[in-house]
Amino acid sequence: MAVGSPLSPAVWLDDIFASKAAIRGQVIRRNARDIEKFVGRKTIENELKRRGFQAVENAGQVIIFCNREPIRRIA
């Protein structure tokens, strides 16, 4: 269990990937600090790889693309 977290990393991951947006193949956003606090960077990276998802980080926010479609930067 992550320090300061009432949830185990597995429960936290299950919770975010059970969200309506994730189930629909949309995007979800999480604070990078929360990811570190609840599961750790390596754990989230491994889970994204396992699911075939991608993510980007900017200004302390992590955007997770809950699908296997390519990401194309537009600007």
C-alpha positions in Angstrom: 0.0 0.0 0.0 1.3 3.4 -0.9 2.2 5.7 2.0 -0.7 7.9 3.1 -3.2 6.0 0.9 -6.3 4.2 2.4 -6.5 2.2 -0.8 -4.2 -0.5 -2.1 -2.6 0.2 -5.5 -4.7 -2.5 -7.1 -8.0 -1.0 -5.7 -7.0 2.5 -6.9 -6.2 1.2 -10.4 -9.4 -0.8 -10.5 -11.3 2.3 -9.5 -9.9 4.6 -12.2 -10.2 2.0 -15.0 -13.8 1.2 -13.9 -14.9 4.8 -14.6 -17.5 5.4 -17.3 -14.9 7.3 -19.4 -12.4 4.5 -19.2 -15.0 1.9 -20.0 -16.1 3.9 -23.0 -12.6 4.2 -24.3 -12.3 7.9 -23.6 -9.7 9.8 -21.6 -9.2 10.2 -17.9 -7.1 12.8 -16.2 -5.3 12.3 -12.9 -2.8 14.5 -10.9 0.7 13.1 -11.3 1.3 13.6 -7.6 -1.7 11.4 -6.8 -0.4 8.7 -9.1 2.9 8.7 -7.3 1.1 8.7 -3.9 -1.4 5.9 -4.6 0.4 3.5 -7.0 3.7 4.8 -8.1 4.9 5.7 -11.6 6.3 2.3 -12.5 3.0 0.5 -11.5 0.9 2.9 -13.6 3.3 2.5 -16.6 3.1 -1.3 -16.3 -0.7 -1.2 -16.2 -0.9 1.1 -19.2 1.3 -1.3 -21.1 -0.8 -4.3 -20.0 -4.0 -2.6 -21.3 -2.4 -1.2 -24.4 -3.2 2.4 -23.3 -1.0 5.5 -23.7 -0.7 8.6 -21.5 0.9 12.0 -21.6 2.0 14.3 -18.8 1.9 18.1 -18.7 1.9 20.6 -15.9 1.5 17.9 -13.3 -1.5 16.3 -15.0 -1.5 12.8 -16.6 -4.0 12.3 -19.4 -4.7 8.6 -20.0 -6.1 7.5 -23.3 -8.2 4.5 -22.5 -8.0 3.0 -26.0 -5.4 1.7 -28.4 -5.8 4.4 -31.0 -2.7 6.4 -32.1 -2.1 9.8 -30.5 -1.4 12.6 -32.9 -0.2 16.0 -31.7 -2.1 18.8 -33.5 -0.2 21.9 -32.5 
